[in-house]
Amino acid sequence: MNYSKELNIEPGKAICYSGFREGQQPGGIVPSYDEIKEDLLILHNHWRYLRLYDCDPHSEIVLEVIEKEKLNFKVMLGAYISAEVNNYGCPWGGTYSEEQLEINKNNNVTQIKKLISLANKYPDIICCLSAGNEACVDWTDHYVPVESVINYVKMIKKGAKQPVTFCENYLPWLDKLKDLVEVVDFVSIHTYPVWEYKNLHEAMEYTKHNYYSVADRYPDKLVVITEAGWTTFSNGRGICPSNVSEEHQQIYYNDLVDWCEENEILTFVFEAFDEPWKGSDEALEPEKHWGLFKADRTPKLVMSDLYHKA
């Protein structure tokens, strides 16, 4: 299915963007206007589409920079929805007090309303909207019932004109989210072969299997890949250290982009820059190292042909 026609957008490369640098994190210190401007100037010659994950100050500054600096980006903007029920199956803790869950529900409604507000404020920049991220998969620490996500999608569609989706690991779409498929405008999946213990020789076949298992399940629905990537370091938590490096990332990225362009599949590469705040305090924590650029904004090997190191 042609994503350009279905979403009424031009073909182009897409990437997930979060600009938090050393000493910054969501809910704490956020990047400045100038720092975000620096990032977007790095990205704007090569990527046309950015994915943002929430409606917090970081995303508001990104949208402001794009508008004021007249940068040629289109944005998939998401609402970050927090846990509404406990998930005892989450390995790193997905349980909360009843009081906190109630607070989260109220905050989620606020996020959805903010998403609608920003969508209407920046209609020429924001091209599509997401009602949440990885909130229904079995291992999530911010579990939200499918029925709630459906209601949020309906709220967004009532209040904004842009196409609406929900971003999730490929697996829940095969059954758990079948009712959600009926209300979203397109399906958004995440595929991570390296998290699933696949080596490079297996990676693209695994990615293709993830994609087509969903696309074939819903032949009348556009399927977009909203996260796919390869980390460059690991402390052994969930990912074998010998299966990651800048060389691994380069090979997977090039194979992924070639396949997606050949098959006209809109794919948001995860992600633009390394994020030091993520995961554990260990330097080799894999969550910190998915960027195509390091935290200091120097390019990794995968970007060496496009960005020459000084």
Summary of the structure (lengths in Angstrom):
residues: 310
radius of gyration: 18.3
end to end distance: 41.8
largest distance: 53.1
contacts: 1026
relative contact order: 0.13
helix: 39%
strand: 14%
